[in-house]
């Protein structure tokens, strides 16, 4: 009976995968926007909250999308701001130094030469001095960014409030304010189980409104509490939210039910598993294959540095689960 249920689950899963490829599958559940007149109510809410500012609206994904449509790509000041925001997302110090110099040359130095800069001279000089010292912390453009937000706020926000882009943004914002918990388990069709872990299971699922196939990781709160894994669960959610890489599964939604923590992730096709099991009785052979205490592994072109291992002996039953070209999970014993 269990075998029959597994076969039926597999068939259901494969049929869902096929349906997700069809254009018609993406019209199962539609979001209905409120009437356009609702933007007056939302605008009043912004004014009461003091959030009708370029910086506040641009910090929201939908707000940034409609502001960019309204401002256009030919606004040099807005392109300057976008370059700074992208710069702040660079983690490597050397890359930041190089990118900071490029931004300064393109947006500040050229305008100063042409004597067309709207930036106060003291801010430009402070930025120039900081870059000459060879330092490029993430906050190096903070004063410039504040000036740009103020300039864009004065130049565009009056016109933006009367635009069709703002009306559409307010319609989406009204839905968000009306129903803060937009995503729940009811928005997904759950199919077969594709993996198990210490805290829960991973299922293949299909989002009803888009028809897209995704992976749903359900962590049981009771198991997490018994194993004292609260810190690990919160860290996993926070780290996945920051990741945007072709080499790591990306997080789309995170929500909870009274019993479960739910992560909606990329579902990668294929099932390539790389398993490395090191036994104490066979450590000599493993040292011949993996000489020294420094091991560097290249997975899908993504370097993994194991230099922090104190000794090769501590690598015990370590494994990498790789799905398609994407690392889905690191196993026990890596650190």
GIFEN-V651404 format. One record per pair of residues at least 4 apart in sequence whose ideal C-beta (glycine too) atoms are under 7 Angstrom apart, sorted by the first residue. I is the first residue (numbers start at 1). J is the second residue. Records with the same first field share a line. If there is no record, write none. Layout:
# GIFEN-V651404
I=J, J
This chain:
# GIFEN-V651404
1=5
2=6
3=7
4=8
5=9
6=10
7=11
8=12
9=13, 191, 192
10=14, 192
11=15
12=16, 191, 192
13=17, 191, 192, 204
14=18
15=19
16=20, 189, 191, 206, 213
17=213
19=25, 211
20=25, 206, 211, 212, 213
25=211
26=210, 211
28=208, 209, 211
29=208, 209
30=209
31=209
33=171
34=38, 171, 174
36=167, 171
38=42, 170, 171, 174
39=43, 166, 167, 170, 171
40=44
41=45
42=46, 170, 173, 174
43=47, 52, 161, 170
44=48
45=49
46=51, 52
47=52
51=56
52=157
53=57, 153
54=58, 149, 152, 153, 156, 157
55=59, 149
57=63, 67
58=63, 64, 67
60=64
61=65
62=66, 169, 172
63=67, 169
64=68
65=69
66=70, 165, 166, 168, 169
67=71, 160
69=165
70=156, 160, 163, 165
71=75, 78, 156
75=79
76=80
77=81, 148, 151, 152
78=82, 152
79=83
80=84, 107, 148
81=85, 145, 148, 152
82=86
83=87, 103, 107
84=88, 103, 141, 144, 145
87=96, 99, 100, 103, 141
88=138
90=95, 96, 99
92=96
93=97
94=98
95=99
96=100, 136
97=101, 134, 136
98=102
99=103
100=104, 131, 136, 140
101=105, 131
102=106
103=107
104=108, 109, 127, 131
105=109, 110
106=110
107=111
108=112, 119, 124, 127
109=113
110=114
111=116, 117
112=117, 124
117=124
118=151
119=123, 124, 144, 147
120=147
121=125
122=126
123=127, 143, 144, 147
124=128
125=129
126=130, 143
127=131, 140, 144
128=132
129=133
130=135, 140
131=136
136=140
141=145
142=146
143=147
144=148
145=149
146=150
147=151
148=152
149=153
150=154
151=155
152=156
153=157
156=160
157=161
159=163
160=165, 166
161=166
164=168
165=169
166=170
167=171
168=172
169=173
170=174
172=176
173=177
174=178
175=179
176=180, 182
183=187, 253, 255
184=255
185=257, 262
187=207, 208
188=205, 206, 207, 208, 216
189=205, 206, 208
190=203, 205, 216
191=203, 204, 205, 206
192=203, 204
193=201, 203
194=202, 203, 204, 215
195=201, 202
196=201
198=227
199=219, 220, 223, 224, 229
200=217, 218, 219, 220, 223
201=218
202=215, 216, 217
203=216, 218
204=213, 215, 267
205=214, 216
206=211, 213
207=211, 212, 214
213=267
214=252, 264, 265, 266, 267
215=265, 266, 267
216=262, 264
217=263, 265
218=260, 262
219=224, 233, 260, 261
220=224, 259, 260
221=225, 259, 260, 261
222=226
223=227
224=229, 230, 233
225=230
229=233
230=234
231=235
232=236
233=237, 261
234=238
235=239
236=240
237=241, 254, 263
238=242
239=243
240=251, 263
241=251
243=248, 250
244=250
247=300, 302, 326, 327
248=326, 327
249=265, 266, 268, 326, 328
250=265, 266
251=263, 265
252=264, 265
253=264
254=262, 263
255=262
256=260, 261, 262
257=262
266=326
268=323, 324, 326, 328
269=324
270=323, 324
271=323
272=322
273=321, 322
274=320, 322
275=319
276=318, 319
277=317
278=283, 286, 315, 316
282=286
283=287, 313
284=288
285=289
286=290
287=291, 312
290=295, 312
293=309, 311, 312
294=307
295=306
296=303, 305, 306
297=304, 306
298=303
299=304, 320, 322, 327
300=325
308=335
309=314, 315
310=314
315=333
316=333
317=332, 333
318=331, 332, 333, 334
319=331
320=327, 330, 331
321=328, 329, 331
322=327, 328
323=328
330=334
